[in-house]
């Protein structure tokens, strides 16, 4: 996770964004979603994140976590199908 000064000039704003990202990621990891536990996630907020309230950031992150989970499910299905062929 990287929140640059371009996103928010104030450290308070950057730290708020980081806290929200960390907390939402922890909640997402705690849910059983069947995703591969060994992957990296890079979060690079845009300057609009500094003006968004906490609820809007949380909602946006939740949508992104769901997209990651659905892609992992597709990849897992593809791996299982390949194993059956071999």
PDB file of N, CA, C and O in Angstrom:
ATOM      1  N   UNK A   1       0.861  -1.170   0.000  1.00  0.00           N
ATOM      2  CA  UNK A   1       0.000   0.000   0.000  1.00  0.00           C
ATOM      3  C   UNK A   1       0.903   1.228   0.000  1.00  0.00           C
ATOM      4  O   UNK A   1       1.862   1.336   0.764  1.00  0.00           O
ATOM      5  N   UNK A   2       0.558   2.122  -0.871  1.00  0.00           N
ATOM      6  CA  UNK A   2       1.334   3.350  -0.961  1.00  0.00           C
ATOM      7  C   UNK A   2       0.374   4.519  -1.155  1.00  0.00           C
ATOM      8  O   UNK A   2      -0.418   4.540  -2.097  1.00  0.00           O
ATOM      9  N   UNK A   3       0.457   5.480  -0.257  1.00  0.00           N
ATOM     10  CA  UNK A   3      -0.370   6.687  -0.367  1.00  0.00           C
ATOM     11  C   UNK A   3       0.602   7.856  -0.446  1.00  0.00           C
ATOM     12  O   UNK A   3       1.225   8.237   0.545  1.00  0.00           O
ATOM     13  N   UNK A   4       0.715   8.412  -1.634  1.00  0.00           N
ATOM     14  CA  UNK A   4       1.705   9.466  -1.836  1.00  0.00           C
ATOM     15  C   UNK A   4       1.165  10.834  -1.422  1.00  0.00           C
ATOM     16  O   UNK A   4      -0.014  10.991  -1.105  1.00  0.00           O
ATOM     17  N   UNK A   5       2.050  11.799  -1.435  1.00  0.00           N
ATOM     18  CA  UNK A   5       1.655  13.169  -1.099  1.00  0.00           C
ATOM     19  C   UNK A   5       0.779  13.780  -2.175  1.00  0.00           C
ATOM     20  O   UNK A   5       0.118  14.791  -1.936  1.00  0.00           O
ATOM     21  N   UNK A   6       0.763  13.186  -3.349  1.00  0.00           N
ATOM     22  CA  UNK A   6      -0.136  13.664  -4.400  1.00  0.00           C
ATOM     23  C   UNK A   6      -1.592  13.376  -4.042  1.00  0.00           C
ATOM     24  O   UNK A   6      -2.495  14.095  -4.469  1.00  0.00           O
ATOM     25  N   UNK A   7      -1.813  12.327  -3.262  1.00  0.00           N
ATOM     26  CA  UNK A   7      -3.178  11.981  -2.849  1.00  0.00           C
ATOM     27  C   UNK A   7      -3.676  12.995  -1.831  1.00  0.00           C
ATOM     28  O   UNK A   7      -4.780  13.524  -1.959  1.00  0.00           O
ATOM     29  N   UNK A   8      -2.864  13.261  -0.828  1.00  0.00           N
ATOM     30  CA  UNK A   8      -3.227  14.251   0.198  1.00  0.00           C
ATOM     31  C   UNK A   8      -1.934  14.837   0.747  1.00  0.00           C
ATOM     32  O   UNK A   8      -1.023  14.097   1.120  1.00  0.00           O
ATOM     33  N   UNK A   9      -1.854  16.126   0.795  1.00  0.00           N
ATOM     34  CA  UNK A   9      -0.632  16.790   1.267  1.00  0.00           C
ATOM     35  C   UNK A   9      -0.410  16.583   2.766  1.00  0.00           C
ATOM     36  O   UNK A   9       0.722  16.602   3.249  1.00  0.00           O
ATOM     37  N   UNK A  10      -1.515  16.385   3.489  1.00  0.00           N
ATOM     38  CA  UNK A  10      -1.405  16.255   4.942  1.00  0.00           C
ATOM     39  C   UNK A  10      -1.219  14.795   5.345  1.00  0.00           C
ATOM     40  O   UNK A  10      -1.875  13.905   4.804  1.00  0.00           O
ATOM     41  N   UNK A  11      -0.323  14.557   6.294  1.00  0.00           N
ATOM     42  CA  UNK A  11      -0.068  13.199   6.787  1.00  0.00           C
ATOM     43  C   UNK A  11      -1.315  12.615   7.446  1.00  0.00           C
ATOM     44  O   UNK A  11      -1.545  11.407   7.383  1.00  0.00           O
ATOM     45  N   UNK A  12      -2.119  13.468   8.077  1.00  0.00           N
ATOM     46  CA  UNK A  12      -3.342  13.001   8.737  1.00  0.00           C
ATOM     47  C   UNK A  12      -4.274  12.350   7.710  1.00  0.00           C
ATOM     48  O   UNK A  12      -4.842  11.289   7.967  1.00  0.00           O
ATOM     49  N   UNK A  13      -4.426  12.983   6.561  1.00  0.00           N
ATOM     50  CA  UNK A  13      -5.289  12.440   5.513  1.00  0.00           C
ATOM     51  C   UNK A  13      -4.752  11.145   4.932  1.00  0.00           C
ATOM     52  O   UNK A  13      -5.508  10.201   4.702  1.00  0.00           O
ATOM     53  N   UNK A  14      -3.438  11.098   4.694  1.00  0.00           N
ATOM     54  CA  UNK A  14      -2.832   9.871   4.167  1.00  0.00           C
ATOM     55  C   UNK A  14      -2.967   8.730   5.157  1.00  0.00           C
ATOM     56  O   UNK A  14      -3.260   7.599   4.770  1.00  0.00           O
ATOM     57  N   UNK A  15      -2.755   9.019   6.427  1.00  0.00           N
ATOM     58  CA  UNK A  15      -2.873   7.972   7.450  1.00  0.00           C
ATOM     59  C   UNK A  15      -4.312   7.477   7.593  1.00  0.00           C
ATOM     60  O   UNK A  15      -4.531   6.293   7.849  1.00  0.00           O
ATOM     61  N   UNK A  16      -5.291   8.362   7.432  1.00  0.00           N
ATOM     62  CA  UNK A  16      -6.700   7.954   7.497  1.00  0.00           C
ATOM     63  C   UNK A  16      -7.003   6.965   6.387  1.00  0.00           C
ATOM     64  O   UNK A  16      -7.656   5.947   6.617  1.00  0.00           O
ATOM     65  N   UNK A  17      -6.533   7.260   5.191  1.00  0.00           N
ATOM     66  CA  UNK A  17      -6.754   6.361   4.054  1.00  0.00           C
ATOM     67  C   UNK A  17      -6.087   5.011   4.312  1.00  0.00           C
ATOM     68  O   UNK A  17      -6.683   3.966   4.048  1.00  0.00           O
ATOM     69  N   UNK A  18      -4.870   5.024   4.819  1.00  0.00           N
ATOM     70  CA  UNK A  18      -4.161   3.773   5.119  1.00  0.00           C
ATOM     71  C   UNK A  18      -4.897   2.947   6.165  1.00  0.00           C
ATOM     72  O   UNK A  18      -5.009   1.728   6.033  1.00  0.00           O
ATOM     73  N   UNK A  19      -5.400   3.610   7.206  1.00  0.00           N
ATOM     74  CA  UNK A  19      -6.136   2.882   8.256  1.00  0.00           C
ATOM     75  C   UNK A  19      -7.369   2.201   7.696  1.00  0.00           C
ATOM     76  O   UNK A  19      -7.652   1.048   8.023  1.00  0.00           O
ATOM     77  N   UNK A  20      -8.101   2.910   6.856  1.00  0.00           N
ATOM     78  CA  UNK A  20      -9.317   2.340   6.267  1.00  0.00           C
ATOM     79  C   UNK A  20      -8.965   1.153   5.380  1.00  0.00           C
ATOM     80  O   UNK A  20      -9.629   0.118   5.441  1.00  0.00           O
ATOM     81  N   UNK A  21      -7.938   1.289   4.563  1.00  0.00           N
ATOM     82  CA  UNK A  21      -7.526   0.186   3.687  1.00  0.00           C
ATOM     83  C   UNK A  21      -7.115  -1.028   4.514  1.00  0.00           C
ATOM     84  O   UNK A  21      -7.540  -2.147   4.228  1.00  0.00           O
ATOM     85  N   UNK A  22      -6.292  -0.810   5.536  1.00  0.00           N
ATOM     86  CA  UNK A  22      -5.843  -1.930   6.379  1.00  0.00           C
ATOM     87  C   UNK A  22      -7.003  -2.648   7.043  1.00  0.00           C
ATOM     88  O   UNK A  22      -7.070  -3.877   7.033  1.00  0.00           O
ATOM     89  N   UNK A  23      -7.919  -1.878   7.621  1.00  0.00           N
ATOM     90  CA  UNK A  23      -9.048  -2.479   8.332  1.00  0.00           C
ATOM     91  C   UNK A  23      -9.945  -3.257   7.389  1.00  0.00           C
ATOM     92  O   UNK A  23     -10.366  -4.366   7.716  1.00  0.00           O
ATOM     93  N   UNK A  24     -10.245  -2.702   6.236  1.00  0.00           N
ATOM     94  CA  UNK A  24     -11.094  -3.411   5.274  1.00  0.00           C
ATOM     95  C   UNK A  24     -10.404  -4.656   4.738  1.00  0.00           C
ATOM     96  O   UNK A  24     -11.061  -5.666   4.484  1.00  0.00           O
ATOM     97  N   UNK A  25      -9.096  -4.598   4.563  1.00  0.00           N
ATOM     98  CA  UNK A  25      -8.362  -5.781   4.103  1.00  0.00           C
ATOM     99  C   UNK A  25      -8.400  -6.876   5.164  1.00  0.00           C
ATOM    100  O   UNK A  25      -8.590  -8.049   4.843  1.00  0.00           O
ATOM    101  N   UNK A  26      -8.220  -6.498   6.417  1.00  0.00           N
ATOM    102  CA  UNK A  26      -8.301  -7.496   7.504  1.00  0.00           C
ATOM    103  C   UNK A  26      -9.675  -8.152   7.532  1.00  0.00           C
ATOM    104  O   UNK A  26      -9.772  -9.370   7.680  1.00  0.00           O
ATOM    105  N   UNK A  27     -10.723  -7.377   7.394  1.00  0.00           N
ATOM    106  CA  UNK A  27     -12.079  -7.925   7.391  1.00  0.00           C
ATOM    107  C   UNK A  27     -12.289  -8.846   6.196  1.00  0.00           C
ATOM    108  O   UNK A  27     -12.925  -9.892   6.318  1.00  0.00           O
ATOM    109  N   UNK A  28     -11.759  -8.460   5.051  1.00  0.00           N
ATOM    110  CA  UNK A  28     -11.917  -9.283   3.859  1.00  0.00           C
ATOM    111  C   UNK A  28     -11.169 -10.606   4.015  1.00  0.00           C
ATOM    112  O   UNK A  28     -11.680 -11.653   3.618  1.00  0.00           O
ATOM    113  N   UNK A  29      -9.975 -10.569   4.585  1.00  0.00           N
ATOM    114  CA  UNK A  29      -9.194 -11.796   4.773  1.00  0.00           C
ATOM    115  C   UNK A  29      -9.852 -12.731   5.783  1.00  0.00           C
ATOM    116  O   UNK A  29      -9.686 -13.948   5.699  1.00  0.00           O
ATOM    117  N   UNK A  30     -10.589 -12.182   6.727  1.00  0.00           N
ATOM    118  CA  UNK A  30     -11.230 -13.003   7.751  1.00  0.00           C
ATOM    119  C   UNK A  30     -12.423 -13.775   7.198  1.00  0.00           C
ATOM    120  O   UNK A  30     -12.827 -14.782   7.780  1.00  0.00           O
ATOM    121  N   UNK A  31     -12.994 -13.317   6.079  1.00  0.00           N
ATOM    122  CA  UNK A  31     -14.144 -13.994   5.482  1.00  0.00           C
ATOM    123  C   UNK A  31     -13.674 -15.225   4.717  1.00  0.00           C
ATOM    124  O   UNK A  31     -12.655 -15.180   4.028  1.00  0.00           O
ATOM    125  N   UNK A  32     -14.415 -16.320   4.837  1.00  0.00           N
ATOM    126  CA  UNK A  32     -14.061 -17.494   4.020  1.00  0.00           C
ATOM    127  C   UNK A  32     -14.528 -17.287   2.585  1.00  0.00           C
ATOM    128  O   UNK A  32     -15.730 -17.285   2.320  1.00  0.00           O
ATOM    129  N   UNK A  33     -13.593 -17.115   1.662  1.00  0.00           N
ATOM    130  CA  UNK A  33     -13.973 -16.889   0.275  1.00  0.00           C
ATOM    131  C   UNK A  33     -13.280 -17.843  -0.675  1.00  0.00           C
ATOM    132  O   UNK A  33     -13.483 -17.759  -1.886  1.00  0.00           O
ATOM    133  N   UNK A  34     -12.469 -18.744  -0.156  1.00  0.00           N
ATOM    134  CA  UNK A  34     -11.854 -19.756  -0.997  1.00  0.00           C
ATOM    135  C   UNK A  34     -10.751 -19.253  -1.910  1.00  0.00           C
ATOM    136  O   UNK A  34     -10.327 -19.978  -2.811  1.00  0.00           O
ATOM    137  N   UNK A  35     -10.284 -18.057  -1.707  1.00  0.00           N
ATOM    138  CA  UNK A  35      -9.232 -17.515  -2.565  1.00  0.00           C
ATOM    139  C   UNK A  35      -7.884 -18.095  -2.160  1.00  0.00           C
ATOM    140  O   UNK A  35      -7.689 -18.525  -1.024  1.00  0.00           O
ATOM    141  N   UNK A  36      -6.974 -18.096  -3.101  1.00  0.00           N
ATOM    142  CA  UNK A  36      -5.621 -18.539  -2.846  1.00  0.00           C
ATOM    143  C   UNK A  36      -4.997 -17.607  -1.814  1.00  0.00           C
ATOM    144  O   UNK A  36      -4.958 -16.397  -2.034  1.00  0.00           O
ATOM    145  N   UNK A  37      -4.503 -18.143  -0.680  1.00  0.00           N
ATOM    146  CA  UNK A  37      -3.982 -17.256   0.371  1.00  0.00           C
ATOM    147  C   UNK A  37      -2.637 -16.629   0.040  1.00  0.00           C
ATOM    148  O   UNK A  37      -2.158 -15.777   0.789  1.00  0.00           O
ATOM    149  N   UNK A  38      -2.015 -17.032  -1.070  1.00  0.00           N
ATOM    150  CA  UNK A  38      -0.688 -16.534  -1.392  1.00  0.00           C
ATOM    151  C   UNK A  38      -0.741 -15.627  -2.611  1.00  0.00           C
ATOM    152  O   UNK A  38      -0.497 -16.054  -3.740  1.00  0.00           O
ATOM    153  N   UNK A  39      -1.058 -14.389  -2.362  1.00  0.00           N
ATOM    154  CA  UNK A  39      -1.060 -13.400  -3.426  1.00  0.00           C
ATOM    155  C   UNK A  39      -0.795 -12.044  -2.805  1.00  0.00           C
ATOM    156  O   UNK A  39      -0.953 -11.854  -1.599  1.00  0.00           O
ATOM    157  N   UNK A  40      -0.393 -11.114  -3.639  1.00  0.00           N
ATOM    158  CA  UNK A  40      -0.127  -9.752  -3.197  1.00  0.00           C
ATOM    159  C   UNK A  40      -1.207  -8.829  -3.728  1.00  0.00           C
ATOM    160  O   UNK A  40      -1.722  -9.017  -4.831  1.00  0.00           O
ATOM    161  N   UNK A  41      -1.539  -7.839  -2.936  1.00  0.00           N
ATOM    162  CA  UNK A  41      -2.505  -6.832  -3.340  1.00  0.00           C
ATOM    163  C   UNK A  41      -1.823  -5.478  -3.214  1.00  0.00           C
ATOM    164  O   UNK A  41      -1.279  -5.144  -2.161  1.00  0.00           O
ATOM    165  N   UNK A  42      -1.854  -4.713  -4.273  1.00  0.00           N
ATOM    166  CA  UNK A  42      -1.281  -3.367  -4.272  1.00  0.00           C
ATOM    167  C   UNK A  42      -2.428  -2.375  -4.359  1.00  0.00           C
ATOM    168  O   UNK A  42      -3.233  -2.422  -5.289  1.00  0.00           O
ATOM    169  N   UNK A  43      -2.497  -1.484  -3.391  1.00  0.00           N
ATOM    170  CA  UNK A  43      -3.550  -0.470  -3.355  1.00  0.00           C
ATOM    171  C   UNK A  43      -2.889   0.888  -3.540  1.00  0.00           C
ATOM    172  O   UNK A  43      -2.044   1.300  -2.745  1.00  0.00           O
ATOM    173  N   UNK A  44      -3.286   1.567  -4.593  1.00  0.00           N
ATOM    174  CA  UNK A  44      -2.767   2.904  -4.877  1.00  0.00           C
ATOM    175  C   UNK A  44      -3.953   3.859  -4.991  1.00  0.00           C
ATOM    176  O   UNK A  44      -4.562   3.970  -6.055  1.00  0.00           O
ATOM    177  N   UNK A  45      -4.279   4.544  -3.905  1.00  0.00           N
ATOM    178  CA  UNK A  45      -5.416   5.466  -3.944  1.00  0.00           C
ATOM    179  C   UNK A  45      -5.141   6.656  -4.858  1.00  0.00           C
ATOM    180  O   UNK A  45      -3.997   7.065  -5.052  1.00  0.00           O
ATOM    181  N   UNK A  46      -6.197   7.184  -5.399  1.00  0.00           N
ATOM    182  CA  UNK A  46      -6.142   8.377  -6.246  1.00  0.00           C
ATOM    183  C   UNK A  46      -6.453   9.606  -5.386  1.00  0.00           C
ATOM    184  O   UNK A  46      -6.962   9.463  -4.274  1.00  0.00           O
ATOM    185  N   UNK A  47      -6.157  10.802  -5.880  1.00  0.00           N
ATOM    186  CA  UNK A  47      -6.423  12.013  -5.090  1.00  0.00           C
ATOM    187  C   UNK A  47      -7.879  12.181  -4.657  1.00  0.00           C
ATOM    188  O   UNK A  47      -8.143  12.818  -3.637  1.00  0.00           O
ATOM    189  N   UNK A  48      -8.825  11.623  -5.408  1.00  0.00           N
ATOM    190  CA  UNK A  48     -10.235  11.724  -5.000  1.00  0.00           C
ATOM    191  C   UNK A  48     -10.488  11.019  -3.671  1.00  0.00           C
ATOM    192  O   UNK A  48     -11.459  11.338  -2.984  1.00  0.00           O
ATOM    193  N   UNK A  49      -9.640  10.074  -3.298  1.00  0.00           N
ATOM    194  CA  UNK A  49      -9.816   9.352  -2.036  1.00  0.00           C
ATOM    195  C   UNK A  49      -9.693  10.291  -0.844  1.00  0.00           C
ATOM    196  O   UNK A  49     -10.307  10.046   0.194  1.00  0.00           O
ATOM    197  N   UNK A  50      -8.918  11.354  -0.970  1.00  0.00           N
ATOM    198  CA  UNK A  50      -8.743  12.298   0.129  1.00  0.00           C
ATOM    199  C   UNK A  50     -10.035  13.058   0.431  1.00  0.00           C
ATOM    200  O   UNK A  50     -10.288  13.417   1.581  1.00  0.00           O
ATOM    201  N   UNK A  51     -10.852  13.305  -0.597  1.00  0.00           N
ATOM    202  CA  UNK A  51     -12.103  14.024  -0.390  1.00  0.00           C
ATOM    203  C   UNK A  51     -13.264  13.103  -0.019  1.00  0.00           C
ATOM    204  O   UNK A  51     -14.286  13.572   0.482  1.00  0.00           O
ATOM    205  N   UNK A  52     -13.119  11.815  -0.256  1.00  0.00           N
ATOM    206  CA  UNK A  52     -14.193  10.864   0.042  1.00  0.00           C
ATOM    207  C   UNK A  52     -14.286  10.627   1.545  1.00  0.00           C
ATOM    208  O   UNK A  52     -13.276  10.654   2.249  1.00  0.00           O
ATOM    209  N   UNK A  53     -15.498  10.396   2.028  1.00  0.00           N
ATOM    210  CA  UNK A  53     -15.646  10.074   3.442  1.00  0.00           C
ATOM    211  C   UNK A  53     -15.328   8.596   3.663  1.00  0.00           C
ATOM    212  O   UNK A  53     -15.173   7.835   2.708  1.00  0.00           O
ATOM    213  N   UNK A  54     -15.236   8.208   4.907  1.00  0.00           N
ATOM    214  CA  UNK A  54     -14.822   6.846   5.257  1.00  0.00           C
ATOM    215  C   UNK A  54     -15.777   5.793   4.712  1.00  0.00           C
ATOM    216  O   UNK A  54     -15.334   4.735   4.265  1.00  0.00           O
ATOM    217  N   UNK A  55     -17.073   6.063   4.741  1.00  0.00           N
ATOM    218  CA  UNK A  55     -18.055   5.097   4.248  1.00  0.00           C
ATOM    219  C   UNK A  55     -17.898   4.876   2.745  1.00  0.00           C
ATOM    220  O   UNK A  55     -18.015   3.748   2.266  1.00  0.00           O
ATOM    221  N   UNK A  56     -17.635   5.940   2.009  1.00  0.00           N
ATOM    222  CA  UNK A  56     -17.457   5.811   0.563  1.00  0.00           C
ATOM    223  C   UNK A  56     -16.194   5.009   0.246  1.00  0.00           C
ATOM    224  O   UNK A  56     -16.201   4.174  -0.658  1.00  0.00           O
ATOM    225  N   UNK A  57     -15.115   5.259   0.984  1.00  0.00           N
ATOM    226  CA  UNK A  57     -13.891   4.490   0.779  1.00  0.00           C
ATOM    227  C   UNK A  57     -14.120   3.016   1.097  1.00  0.00           C
ATOM    228  O   UNK A  57     -13.679   2.141   0.352  1.00  0.00           O
ATOM    229  N   UNK A  58     -14.806   2.742   2.197  1.00  0.00           N
ATOM    230  CA  UNK A  58     -15.071   1.358   2.601  1.00  0.00           C
ATOM    231  C   UNK A  58     -15.907   0.643   1.546  1.00  0.00           C
ATOM    232  O   UNK A  58     -15.640  -0.516   1.229  1.00  0.00           O
ATOM    233  N   UNK A  59     -16.907   1.313   1.003  1.00  0.00           N
ATOM    234  CA  UNK A  59     -17.764   0.728  -0.028  1.00  0.00           C
ATOM    235  C   UNK A  59     -16.962   0.428  -1.292  1.00  0.00           C
ATOM    236  O   UNK A  59     -17.117  -0.634  -1.895  1.00  0.00           O
ATOM    237  N   UNK A  60     -16.122   1.350  -1.680  1.00  0.00           N
ATOM    238  CA  UNK A  60     -15.296   1.158  -2.860  1.00  0.00           C
ATOM    239  C   UNK A  60     -14.334  -0.014  -2.673  1.00  0.00           C
ATOM    240  O   UNK A  60     -14.161  -0.831  -3.577  1.00  0.00           O
ATOM    241  N   UNK A  61     -13.716  -0.090  -1.509  1.00  0.00           N
ATOM    242  CA  UNK A  61     -12.801  -1.200  -1.235  1.00  0.00           C
ATOM    243  C   UNK A  61     -13.530  -2.539  -1.224  1.00  0.00           C
ATOM    244  O   UNK A  61     -13.000  -3.537  -1.711  1.00  0.00           O
ATOM    245  N   UNK A  62     -14.724  -2.568  -0.678  1.00  0.00           N
ATOM    246  CA  UNK A  62     -15.496  -3.811  -0.643  1.00  0.00           C
ATOM    247  C   UNK A  62     -15.778  -4.311  -2.056  1.00  0.00           C
ATOM    248  O   UNK A  62     -15.671  -5.506  -2.330  1.00  0.00           O
ATOM    249  N   UNK A  63     -16.138  -3.393  -2.953  1.00  0.00           N
ATOM    250  CA  UNK A  63     -16.362  -3.788  -4.351  1.00  0.00           C
ATOM    251  C   UNK A  63     -15.082  -4.352  -4.970  1.00  0.00           C
ATOM    252  O   UNK A  63     -15.124  -5.333  -5.712  1.00  0.00           O
ATOM    253  N   UNK A  64     -13.954  -3.729  -4.662  1.00  0.00           N
ATOM    254  CA  UNK A  64     -12.681  -4.213  -5.211  1.00  0.00           C
ATOM    255  C   UNK A  64     -12.316  -5.579  -4.652  1.00  0.00           C
ATOM    256  O   UNK A  64     -11.841  -6.443  -5.388  1.00  0.00           O
ATOM    257  N   UNK A  65     -12.533  -5.782  -3.356  1.00  0.00           N
ATOM    258  CA  UNK A  65     -12.228  -7.102  -2.765  1.00  0.00           C
ATOM    259  C   UNK A  65     -13.104  -8.176  -3.409  1.00  0.00           C
ATOM    260  O   UNK A  65     -12.641  -9.292  -3.647  1.00  0.00           O
ATOM    261  N   UNK A  66     -14.358  -7.848  -3.691  1.00  0.00           N
ATOM    262  CA  UNK A  66     -15.246  -8.820  -4.340  1.00  0.00           C
ATOM    263  C   UNK A  66     -14.741  -9.160  -5.741  1.00  0.00           C
ATOM    264  O   UNK A  66     -14.798 -10.316  -6.162  1.00  0.00           O
ATOM    265  N   UNK A  67     -14.252  -8.164  -6.453  1.00  0.00           N
ATOM    266  CA  UNK A  67     -13.698  -8.435  -7.793  1.00  0.00           C
ATOM    267  C   UNK A  67     -12.480  -9.337  -7.698  1.00  0.00           C
ATOM    268  O   UNK A  67     -12.319 -10.244  -8.515  1.00  0.00           O
ATOM    269  N   UNK A  68     -11.625  -9.106  -6.721  1.00  0.00           N
ATOM    270  CA  UNK A  68     -10.452  -9.965  -6.544  1.00  0.00           C
ATOM    271  C   UNK A  68     -10.903 -11.385  -6.231  1.00  0.00           C
ATOM    272  O   UNK A  68     -10.365 -12.343  -6.786  1.00  0.00           O
ATOM    273  N   UNK A  69     -11.879 -11.527  -5.353  1.00  0.00           N
ATOM    274  CA  UNK A  69     -12.370 -12.851  -4.984  1.00  0.00           C
ATOM    275  C   UNK A  69     -12.960 -13.592  -6.158  1.00  0.00           C
ATOM    276  O   UNK A  69     -12.743 -14.797  -6.289  1.00  0.00           O
ATOM    277  N   UNK A  70     -13.703 -12.912  -7.021  1.00  0.00           N
ATOM    278  CA  UNK A  70     -14.311 -13.583  -8.166  1.00  0.00           C
ATOM    279  C   UNK A  70     -13.250 -14.018  -9.165  1.00  0.00           C
ATOM    280  O   UNK A  70     -13.389 -15.071  -9.787  1.00  0.00           O
ATOM    281  N   UNK A  71     -12.208 -13.240  -9.330  1.00  0.00           N
ATOM    282  CA  UNK A  71     -11.121 -13.636 -10.235  1.00  0.00           C
ATOM    283  C   UNK A  71     -10.373 -14.829  -9.674  1.00  0.00           C
ATOM    284  O   UNK A  71      -9.973 -15.716 -10.428  1.00  0.00           O
ATOM    285  N   UNK A  72     -10.174 -14.867  -8.356  1.00  0.00           N
ATOM    286  CA  UNK A  72      -9.505 -16.009  -7.746  1.00  0.00           C
ATOM    287  C   UNK A  72     -10.338 -17.269  -7.913  1.00  0.00           C
ATOM    288  O   UNK A  72      -9.785 -18.347  -8.134  1.00  0.00           O
ATOM    289  N   UNK A  73     -11.663 -17.156  -7.811  1.00  0.00           N
ATOM    290  CA  UNK A  73     -12.538 -18.307  -8.003  1.00  0.00           C
ATOM    291  C   UNK A  73     -12.419 -18.825  -9.433  1.00  0.00           C
ATOM    292  O   UNK A  73     -12.362 -20.035  -9.655  1.00  0.00           O
ATOM    293  N   UNK A  74     -12.382 -17.908 -10.406  1.00  0.00           N
ATOM    294  CA  UNK A  74     -12.235 -18.313 -11.800  1.00  0.00           C
ATOM    295  C   UNK A  74     -10.892 -18.999 -12.028  1.00  0.00           C
ATOM    296  O   UNK A  74     -10.818 -20.014 -12.722  1.00  0.00           O
ATOM    297  N   UNK A  75      -9.839 -18.449 -11.450  1.00  0.00           N
ATOM    298  CA  UNK A  75      -8.514 -19.045 -11.600  1.00  0.00           C
ATOM    299  C   UNK A  75      -8.460 -20.420 -10.944  1.00  0.00           C
ATOM    300  O   UNK A  75      -7.853 -21.341 -11.491  1.00  0.00           O
ATOM    301  N   UNK A  76      -9.085 -20.567  -9.786  1.00  0.00           N
ATOM    302  CA  UNK A  76      -9.095 -21.862  -9.105  1.00  0.00           C
ATOM    303  C   UNK A  76      -9.857 -22.892  -9.938  1.00  0.00           C
ATOM    304  O   UNK A  76      -9.426 -24.040 -10.047  1.00  0.00           O
ATOM    305  N   UNK A  77     -10.980 -22.491 -10.522  1.00  0.00           N
ATOM    306  CA  UNK A  77     -11.739 -23.407 -11.384  1.00  0.00           C
ATOM    307  C   UNK A  77     -10.897 -23.837 -12.586  1.00  0.00           C
ATOM    308  O   UNK A  77     -10.913 -25.005 -12.975  1.00  0.00           O
ATOM    309  N   UNK A  78     -10.178 -22.907 -13.160  1.00  0.00           N
ATOM    310  CA  UNK A  78      -9.336 -23.224 -14.316  1.00  0.00           C
ATOM    311  C   UNK A  78      -8.228 -24.199 -13.924  1.00  0.00           C
ATOM    312  O   UNK A  78      -7.926 -25.127 -14.673  1.00  0.00           O
ATOM    313  N   UNK A  79      -7.618 -23.991 -12.746  1.00  0.00           N
ATOM    314  CA  UNK A  79      -6.568 -24.912 -12.282  1.00  0.00           C
ATOM    315  C   UNK A  79      -7.119 -26.306 -12.064  1.00  0.00           C
ATOM    316  O   UNK A  79      -6.480 -27.294 -12.429  1.00  0.00           O
ATOM    317  N   UNK A  80      -8.328 -26.396 -11.458  1.00  0.00           N
ATOM    318  CA  UNK A  80      -8.931 -27.713 -11.242  1.00  0.00           C
ATOM    319  C   UNK A  80      -9.223 -28.399 -12.571  1.00  0.00           C
ATOM    320  O   UNK A  80      -9.007 -29.603 -12.709  1.00  0.00           O
ATOM    321  N   UNK A  81      -9.707 -27.651 -13.535  1.00  0.00           N
ATOM    322  CA  UNK A  81     -10.012 -28.226 -14.845  1.00  0.00           C
ATOM    323  C   UNK A  81      -8.741 -28.734 -15.514  1.00  0.00           C
ATOM    324  O   UNK A  81      -8.749 -29.795 -16.138  1.00  0.00           O
ATOM    325  N   UNK A  82      -7.660 -27.991 -15.390  1.00  0.00           N
ATOM    326  CA  UNK A  82      -6.389 -28.428 -15.982  1.00  0.00           C
ATOM    327  C   UNK A  82      -5.880 -29.689 -15.307  1.00  0.00           C
ATOM    328  O   UNK A  82      -5.332 -30.567 -15.974  1.00  0.00           O
ATOM    329  N   UNK A  83      -6.052 -29.796 -13.986  1.00  0.00           N
ATOM    330  CA  UNK A  83      -5.614 -31.009 -13.278  1.00  0.00           C
ATOM    331  C   UNK A  83      -6.396 -32.217 -13.754  1.00  0.00           C
ATOM    332  O   UNK A  83      -5.837 -33.308 -13.871  1.00  0.00           O
ATOM    333  N   UNK A  84      -7.688 -32.043 -14.032  1.00  0.00           N
ATOM    334  CA  UNK A  84      -8.511 -33.153 -14.494  1.00  0.00           C
ATOM    335  C   UNK A  84      -8.069 -33.622 -15.868  1.00  0.00           C
ATOM    336  O   UNK A  84      -8.145 -34.811 -16.179  1.00  0.00           O
ATOM    337  N   UNK A  85      -7.605 -32.683 -16.696  1.00  0.00           N
ATOM    338  CA  UNK A  85      -7.144 -33.058 -18.035  1.00  0.00           C
ATOM    339  C   UNK A  85      -5.836 -33.826 -18.000  1.00  0.00           C
ATOM    340  O   UNK A  85      -5.573 -34.664 -18.863  1.00  0.00           O
ATOM    341  N   UNK A  86      -5.021 -33.537 -17.002  1.00  0.00           N
ATOM    342  CA  UNK A  86      -3.689 -34.186 -16.911  1.00  0.00           C
ATOM    343  C   UNK A  86      -3.770 -35.466 -16.218  1.00  0.00           C
ATOM    344  O   UNK A  86      -2.755 -36.143 -16.051  1.00  0.00           O
TER     345      UNK A  86
END
